[in-house]
Amino acid sequence: MASARAIIELFDRQGVTDVIGVPDNSSAALYSALAGHPRIRVRSVTREGEAFAMAMGLWMGGRQPVLLIQNTGLFESGDALRGTLTRMRVPIVCIVTYRGYGKTMRGFGKIPDQLDAELLSRSDVDNCAPITEPTLRAWGLPYEFLHTDEDLGVLEAAFQQVREADAPRAVLVTRDTT
Amino acid sequence: MMTKDQALAPLAACRTDEIVVTTMGMVRPWAAHSTHDLDFASADSAMGHAADLAVGLALAQPARKVVCLNGDGSMLMTLGTLVTAVDNGARNLVLFVIQNDAYEITGNQRVPGAGQVDFAAMARAAGFPRAHAFADPAPYAAALPELLRGDGPVLVTLRVEPGRESPLGREGKETAAYLRRSAPDEVRRFRRLFVP
């Protein structure tokens, strides 16, 4: 698992000014640790789709935001992502917590790549998991994984990659932050 | 009921250094009144999210007013934005809702709640300290300077006649200056105004 403290230190190094999104169990520790941060502002939204457009506005206005949302919120944000960060090539890191990853890895040993009605309706499957990566690929959002603190280099690299590509990128957080 | 010109001409006359975000049926009409560097068209963009974009700009530039010319159809798609604007303290946001009861861009189909929805009441319920509705051009024009002053967020509903705007694009046949650049170029031009 990744520690909130280490992630926030990384945000500080990268000049992050705003964290926008809706908390979930996996990001709860990170949101809690960000409360009261002297420089990074947490921006709340009612739905994740708002977050993408708000992030674009913040970036256009000179700030350096990141998104912090759950994959369920990503699903509801399709047109918002398409029409803002993707269409406008806004270089923002989107941190997406990966609901269902642990349960599915424990049950199947991998994230299933064959999606059908039977799989997606099984009571022992959290169907967020098998949908997440195909959705990101379909929407053209490159992604990497952040499992533990040992992967923080991936998150650090994502900030460099969005600047080099002049485009957004996702980092999937597979375990609860601590 | 007022025309688009009656809605926009007084705003263009009062406008100084405010950011103006337009969308849908107000994009081209606003361009007929303004070619200001601080105009941004939420066109070729995300459906219904112009107000969220404006909230982000307002938070990034708190010393400057941000005016958003939103449509009623767009506003209905993201009503939560009213709460978001207040919760985040976007006190410099002036959010216009151009209420023509129609999805003008796609042929003036009726929006849900046409003729019944009270956006000013919704805004007040969401915590907007100031929310106003105007159907007649004269009282609107008289009130406008005050609407642009002081703390908000402010919501202004204008009852406007439906027009005949066609779907928006960028480059190509578009003549409005802020539609002549690609979407990524326009976003970067805007950021450079604040981060040279």
Interface residues (C-beta under 8 A of the other chain):
Chain A: D18 R41 R43 S44 V45 T46 R47 G49 E50 A51 F52 A53 M54 A55 M56 G57 L58 W59 M60 G61 G62 R63 P65 D79 A80 L81 R82 G83 T84 R87 M88 R89 V90 D166
Chain B: F40 D44 S45 A46 M47 H49 A50 D52 L53 A54 V55 G56 L57 A58 L59 A60 Q61 T78 G80 T81 V83 T84 D87 N88 A183 P184 E186 V187 F190 R191 F194 V195
